Amino acid sequence: MSAPFTIDRIDHFVLTVADVDATCDFYVKALGMAREDFEARPGDLRSALVFGGNKINLHPYPSPYEPKGANPVTGAGDFCLITEAPIAEVEAHLRGLGVEIEVPPSKRTGAQGELLSIYFRDPDDNLVEVSNYV
């Protein structure tokens, strides 16, 4: 039996990171995201990366925020981001910043069909895929 409702989209996800400032610097320079510092509760300042209608919340390791995943560690992320920019342009920009491309442009399958993707790692060794729909 399936649930009597459907999930529409992802609002945000969390990355556990060794250095929030270094992570923000990387994603701002490499992918054009914006850093957002916000107060989750009075006196509880947190940081996130925002892009489009999405957000990545950042928890410093070891994660002091509750609730959290059962095993919050750095480098456990593996996710795909979609861009309208040509992948060759993204790849050239990243290489210009000294980011090592782990997997060069290759065809993959996304939630809505065929992708052209590149893979690289962020400062915590999370695997980041940036893609276009073909």
Protein Blocks (a to p, Z undefined) as FASTA:
>chain_A
ZZfbdcfbdfbdcdddfblmlmmmmmmmmnopacddddfbghiacddddehjbdcddddd
ddfbdcddfblcehkaccddddfbdfklmmmmmmmnopacfbgcdddddfkbccdddddd
dfkopacdddddZZ
